[in-house]
Amino acid sequence: MSHVIRAVYEQGVLKPLERVQLVERQVCLVSIYPEDQWREDFDALLKRTHRRTRRSTQQEIEADITAARAEARDKRRASRRAV
């Protein structure tokens, strides 16, 4: 299972700000994205999204989101069955 957590960098060590579900000495991948930069990028993405969706009704947007979610869920289930 993957998830995003916040961490603080102190004295050469990244310290999670919340509990993580890892076993001792487990190797994992870490992607560094400073929170202020993430917030700036997210706000820019949100503005672009709002500009693009002004022409669509809320019902159309919700229908598209629901369909995309169902498609992603179906693909995830199919990939689990293939293993």
Backbone as a printed PyTorch tensor [residue, N CA C, xyz], in Angstrom:
tensor([[[  0.8480,  -1.1770,   0.0000],
         [  0.0000,   0.0000,   0.0000],
         [  0.8940,   1.2400,   0.0000]],

        [[  0.5690,   2.1940,  -0.8310],
         [  1.3430,   3.4380,  -0.8530],
         [  0.4840,   4.5720,  -0.2960]],

        [[  1.1310,   5.5410,   0.2860],
         [  0.4350,   6.7200,   0.7830],
         [  1.4350,   7.8600,   0.9330]],

        [[  0.9120,   9.0460,   1.0860],
         [  1.7350,  10.2400,   1.2400],
         [  1.7060,  10.6450,   2.7050]],

        [[  2.8710,  10.9510,   3.2390],
         [  2.9500,  11.4300,   4.6180],
         [  3.7710,  12.7140,   4.6480]],

        [[  3.6130,  13.4600,   5.6960],
         [  4.4350,  14.6390,   5.9110],
         [  5.6000,  14.2340,   6.7910]],

        [[  6.7480,  14.8580,   6.5650],
         [  7.9370,  14.5890,   7.3670],
         [  8.7170,  15.8820,   7.5260]],

        [[  9.5570,  15.9180,   8.5220],
         [ 10.4220,  17.0740,   8.7410],
         [ 11.8660,  16.5940,   8.6500]],

        [[ 12.7100,  17.4180,   8.0610],
         [ 14.1250,  17.0860,   7.9280],
         [ 14.8800,  17.7670,   9.0560]],

        [[ 15.4990,  16.9620,   9.9260],
         [ 16.2470,  17.5000,  11.0630],
         [ 17.5700,  16.7570,  11.2060]],

        [[ 18.6370,  17.4950,  11.2650],
         [ 19.9740,  16.9430,  11.4960],
         [ 20.2780,  15.7530,  10.5860]],

        [[ 19.9660,  15.9210,   9.3020],
         [ 20.3020,  14.8970,   8.3230],
         [ 19.3610,  13.7080,   8.2700]],

        [[ 18.2250,  13.7770,   8.9740],
         [ 17.2950,  12.6460,   9.0210],
         [ 15.8740,  13.1310,   8.7230]],

        [[ 15.1510,  12.3900,   7.8640],
         [ 13.7370,  12.6750,   7.6360],
         [ 12.9340,  12.0000,   8.7330]],

        [[ 12.1230,  12.7790,   9.4400],
         [ 11.3230,  12.2320,  10.5380],
         [  9.8430,  12.3550,  10.1760]],

        [[  9.1370,  11.2170,  10.0650],
         [  7.7050,  11.2660,   9.7570],
         [  6.9410,  12.0190,  10.8390]],

        [[  5.9480,  12.7770,  10.4280],
         [  5.1120,  13.5040,  11.3800],
         [  3.8770,  12.6930,  11.7630]],

        [[  3.7860,  11.4730,  11.2500],
         [  2.7010,  10.5670,  11.6150],
         [  3.2330,   9.1410,  11.6180]],

        [[  2.4810,   8.2570,  12.1870],
         [  2.8780,   6.8580,  12.2780],
         [  2.8790,   6.2270,  10.8800]],

        [[  3.8910,   5.4160,  10.6000],
         [  3.9660,   4.7210,   9.3110],
         [  3.8900,   3.2120,   9.5380]],

        [[  3.2960,   2.5140,   8.5820],
         [  3.1240,   1.0620,   8.6750],
         [  4.2670,   0.3680,   7.9400]],

        [[  5.4450,   0.3440,   8.5400],
         [  6.6090,  -0.3180,   7.9700],
         [  7.2190,  -1.2450,   9.0170]],

        [[  7.8180,  -2.3120,   8.5380],
         [  8.5400,  -3.1770,   9.4680],
         [  9.9710,  -2.6680,   9.5810]],

        [[ 10.6110,  -2.9850,  10.6750],
         [ 11.9800,  -2.5260,  10.9200],
         [ 12.8970,  -2.8720,   9.7510]],

        [[ 13.6650,  -1.8880,   9.2950],
         [ 14.6570,  -2.0080,   8.2150],
         [ 14.0380,  -2.2870,   6.8400]],

        [[ 12.7350,  -2.0640,   6.7080],
         [ 12.0850,  -2.2380,   5.4090],
         [ 12.5270,  -1.1220,   4.4800]],

        [[ 12.8680,  -1.4900,   3.2710],
         [ 13.2760,  -0.5060,   2.2690],
         [ 12.0190,   0.0250,   1.5910]],

        [[ 11.9530,   1.3370,   1.4050],
         [ 10.8170,   1.9460,   0.7170],
         [ 11.3320,   3.0820,  -0.1660]],

        [[ 10.4940,   3.5550,  -1.0510],
         [ 10.8490,   4.6730,  -1.9210],
         [ 10.3300,   5.9640,  -1.3140]],

        [[ 11.1200,   7.0090,  -1.4020],
         [ 10.7420,   8.3020,  -0.8520],
         [ 10.8730,   9.3430,  -1.9460]],

        [[  9.8530,  10.1330,  -2.1120],
         [  9.8810,  11.2370,  -3.0660],
         [  9.8500,  12.5370,  -2.2640]],

        [[ 10.8090,  13.4080,  -2.4880],
         [ 10.8990,  14.6590,  -1.7280],
         [ 10.2020,  15.7720,  -2.5050]],

        [[  9.2170,  16.3910,  -1.8660],
         [  8.4670,  17.4820,  -2.4790],
         [  8.1680,  18.4820,  -1.3770]],

        [[  8.9370,  19.5660,  -1.2660],
         [  8.6990,  20.5380,  -0.1950],
         [  7.2360,  20.9920,  -0.1900]],

        [[  6.6430,  21.0300,   1.0010],
         [  5.2140,  21.3080,   1.1190],
         [  4.8180,  22.6490,   0.5130]],

        [[  5.6310,  23.6830,   0.7000],
         [  5.2650,  24.9840,   0.1340],
         [  5.2530,  24.9340,  -1.3910]],

        [[  6.1720,  24.1920,  -2.0050],
         [  6.1860,  24.0300,  -3.4630],
         [  4.9850,  23.2050,  -3.9110]],

        [[  4.6650,  22.1560,  -3.1550],
         [  3.4940,  21.3320,  -3.4710],
         [  2.2370,  22.1870,  -3.4400]],

        [[  2.0860,  23.0120,  -2.4090],
         [  0.9080,  23.8730,  -2.2660],
         [  0.8060,  24.8400,  -3.4470]],

        [[  1.9260,  25.4280,  -3.8420],
         [  1.9450,  26.3540,  -4.9700],
         [  1.5270,  25.6410,  -6.2610]],

        [[  2.0940,  24.4670,  -6.5070],
         [  1.7490,  23.6970,  -7.7000],
         [  0.2860,  23.2550,  -7.6790]],

        [[ -0.1830,  22.8370,  -6.5050],
         [ -1.5780,  22.4020,  -6.3820],
         [ -2.5340,  23.5630,  -6.6400]],

        [[ -2.2500,  24.7290,  -6.0810],
         [ -3.1020,  25.9000,  -6.3020],
         [ -3.1520,  26.2770,  -7.7740]],

        [[ -2.0140,  26.2000,  -8.4740],
         [ -1.9830,  26.4970,  -9.9090],
         [ -2.8250,  25.4790, -10.6790]],

        [[ -2.7190,  24.2160, -10.3230],
         [ -3.5210,  23.1790, -10.9680],
         [ -5.0080,  23.4100, -10.7240]],

        [[ -5.3610,  23.7810,  -9.5190],
         [ -6.7510,  24.0460,  -9.1780],
         [ -7.3030,  25.2130, -10.0020]],

        [[ -6.5160,  26.2700, -10.1590],
         [ -6.9570,  27.4180, -10.9710],
         [ -7.1780,  27.0060, -12.4180]],

        [[ -6.2350,  26.2030, -12.9790],
         [ -6.3950,  25.7350, -14.3660],
         [ -7.6420,  24.8730, -14.4990]],

        [[ -7.8780,  24.0270, -13.5090],
         [ -9.0490,  23.1510, -13.5400],
         [-10.3290,  23.9750, -13.4910]],

        [[-10.3770,  24.9730, -12.6450],
         [-11.5640,  25.8280, -12.5530],
         [-11.8180,  26.5640, -13.8710]],

        [[-10.7610,  27.0360, -14.5090],
         [-10.9330,  27.7230, -15.7960],
         [-11.5040,  26.7750, -16.8460]],

        [[-11.0170,  25.5340, -16.8590],
         [-11.4490,  24.5600, -17.8710],
         [-12.8590,  24.0440, -17.6290]],

        [[-13.3130,  24.0680, -16.3930],
         [-14.6110,  23.4660, -16.0930],
         [-15.7420,  24.4860, -15.9690]],

        [[-15.4870,  25.7360, -16.2040],
         [-16.5450,  26.7590, -16.1030],
         [-17.7000,  26.4880, -17.0530]],

        [[-17.3950,  25.8710, -18.2010],
         [-18.4310,  25.6290, -19.2050],
         [-19.2900,  24.4200, -18.8780]],

        [[-18.8560,  23.5820, -17.9330],
         [-19.5850,  22.3600, -17.6020],
         [-20.4210,  22.5600, -16.3530]],

        [[-21.5560,  21.8670, -16.3080],
         [-22.3880,  21.9310, -15.1010],
         [-21.7960,  21.0210, -14.0360]],

        [[-22.1990,  21.2450, -12.8140],
         [-21.7260,  20.4150, -11.7140],
         [-22.1320,  18.9590, -11.9330]],

        [[-23.3220,  18.7400, -12.4700],
         [-23.8030,  17.3840, -12.7100],
         [-22.9400,  16.6750, -13.7570]],

        [[-22.5240,  17.3840, -14.8040],
         [-21.6550,  16.7930, -15.8240],
         [-20.2930,  16.4140, -15.2320]],

        [[-19.7580,  17.2960, -14.4130],
         [-18.4580,  17.0360, -13.7820],
         [-18.5630,  15.8310, -12.8540]],

        [[-19.6120,  15.7880, -12.0280],
         [-19.8020,  14.6650, -11.1110],
         [-19.9590,  13.3530, -11.8730]],

        [[-20.6820,  13.3830, -12.9890],
         [-20.8710,  12.1740, -13.7980],
         [-19.5350,  11.7040, -14.3680]],

        [[-18.7200,  12.6310, -14.8450],
         [-17.4010,  12.2710, -15.3820],
         [-16.5070,  11.6810, -14.2930]],

        [[-16.5240,  12.2800, -13.1200],
         [-15.7110,  11.7850, -12.0080],
         [-16.1650,  10.3870, -11.6070]],

        [[-17.4700,  10.1920, -11.5090],
         [-18.0150,   8.8860, -11.1420],
         [-17.6210,   7.8250, -12.1610]],

        [[-17.7140,   8.1600, -13.4540],
         [-17.3470,   7.2090, -14.5070],
         [-15.8510,   6.8970, -14.4580]],

        [[-15.0140,   7.9110, -14.2620],
         [-13.5660,   7.6960, -14.2040],
         [-13.1960,   6.8540, -12.9930]],

        [[-13.8520,   7.0930, -11.8820],
         [-13.5900,   6.3030, -10.6660],
         [-13.9520,   4.8390, -10.8770]],

        [[-15.1000,   4.6070, -11.4930],
         [-15.5240,   3.2280, -11.7670],
         [-14.5580,   2.5430, -12.7250]],

        [[-14.0970,   3.2670, -13.7310],
         [-13.1430,   2.7030, -14.6880],
         [-11.8260,   2.3400, -13.9970]],

        [[-11.3300,   3.2250, -13.1500],
         [-10.0790,   2.9620, -12.4260],
         [-10.2500,   1.7660, -11.4880]],

        [[-11.3880,   1.6890, -10.8070],
         [-11.6510,   0.5720,  -9.8990],
         [-11.7070,  -0.7490, -10.6730]],

        [[-12.3780,  -0.7500, -11.8230],
         [-12.4710,  -1.9630, -12.6420],
         [-11.0990,  -2.4100, -13.1460]],

        [[-10.2660,  -1.4550, -13.5590],
         [ -8.9170,  -1.7940, -14.0300],
         [ -8.0710,  -2.3660, -12.8980]],

        [[ -8.2020,  -1.7800, -11.7040],
         [ -7.4450,  -2.2630, -10.5530],
         [ -7.8760,  -3.6850, -10.1940]],

        [[ -9.1730,  -3.9440, -10.2130],
         [ -9.6730,  -5.2900,  -9.9100],
         [ -9.2070,  -6.2900, -10.9650]],

        [[ -9.2370,  -5.8910, -12.2360],
         [ -8.8070,  -6.7910, -13.3170],
         [ -7.3230,  -7.1120, -13.1790]],

        [[ -6.5130,  -6.1240, -12.7970],
         [ -5.0740,  -6.3870, -12.6610],
         [ -4.7950,  -7.3080, -11.4790]],

        [[ -5.6060,  -7.2310, -10.4290],
         [ -5.4330,  -8.1410,  -9.2840],
         [ -5.7790,  -9.5730,  -9.6710]],

        [[ -6.8160,  -9.7290, -10.4990],
         [ -7.2140, -11.0730, -10.9340],
         [ -6.1780, -11.6950, -11.8480]],

        [[ -5.4550, -10.8640, -12.5910],
         [ -4.4770, -11.3590, -13.5510],
         [ -3.2280, -11.9300, -12.8680]],

        [[ -3.0160, -11.5720, -11.6250],
         [ -1.8190, -12.0050, -10.9020],
         [ -1.9380, -13.3750, -10.3580]]])
